[in-house]
């Protein structure tokens, strides 16, 4: 049975970034991905926004890693020659109540270390975006967009060049602790590998991988809730040059249905917030810690949601018509908090205190995980170096 120093479960943007970073210093790095290629789930079904770190509560990993990661990501894009654009973002208020909340948002951003927000009046907003209606807005110059696929491909190629092994169609179906190693069963026993360090970066399946390793995910509060976000595209696209966001709900459960650009200039609206119940998820039940449940999600966009998107968007883009809006795509967010529950942070921790030394769990890595990838990569590298082996 082949022994690896590090095995990473999941080849999304975070898993690939960690693989690239660790393979620079360590030999025998393995990435296991159950899909046919990298980034086929959450990493490829999002707004592709480079966030500034404005909304998240101060002190959480989501805020500290995002603020640091924002600068690192722009530097990495320049260094790697990756397509991206610092578009800037407007957070628009359409009522007096929302205008009052803009100052709260700016205060939160300052506490997080985001000091470049500018408060704009109605005329300034119209100058920047003639088609946008708002009483006032916050302008974030450090928000932008990126080609996520190009970013992941860069990680994938560099990790392989560093000597990492990346295996697709490789689903982890059992995990056993065996002395100083973890024994991993792949594809129901088609083959097995051993690893000294196991990094769980399985995204939508991260809680199930943790359960396979032996962690009680209910006691650890690791059980994920799946939140679908639908997108509609605009054709013809409104003429906007910046990302346009409404004022978010008070609990930041959703940032609202916003207008984003891709690098070709196409406008998409979304995502909305649609928590899925068990009836909407096809699965193979988790039998103790013996098997990772296979989840199957419906990524189709319901045409019936069109009217709610239209109502939300026309609040700040009054020129939009119903006929311009068309179903586009959707993604699933792996949230640790359910609807109406208190805000939850990323889980990034080594599990030695639970009796699983060498197991590093990354659970609930949703937005702003893409922006924070380099900070997350650095954090995991430090855990590997300090707690696992040199």
Secondary structure, DSSP 8 states (H G I E B T S, - for coil): -EEEEEEEE--SHHHHHHHHHHHTT-S-EEEE-SSSSSS-SGGGSS--EE----SS-TTSHHHHHHHHHHHHHHHHHHHHT--EE---EEEEE-SHHHHHHHHHHHHHHHHHT---EEEEEHHHHHHH-TT---SEEEEETT-EEE-HHHHHHHHHHHHHHTT-EEESS--EEEEEEETTEEEEEETTTTEEEEEEEEEE--GGGHHHHHHHHT--TTTTT---EEEEEEEEEESS----SSEEEE---TT-S---SEEEE-TT--EEEE---EE--GGGEEE----TTS----EEE-----GGGHHHHHHHHHTT-TT--GGGEEEEEEEEEEESS-TT------EEEEEGGGTEEEEEEEES--TTTTTTHHHHHHHHHHHIIIII--
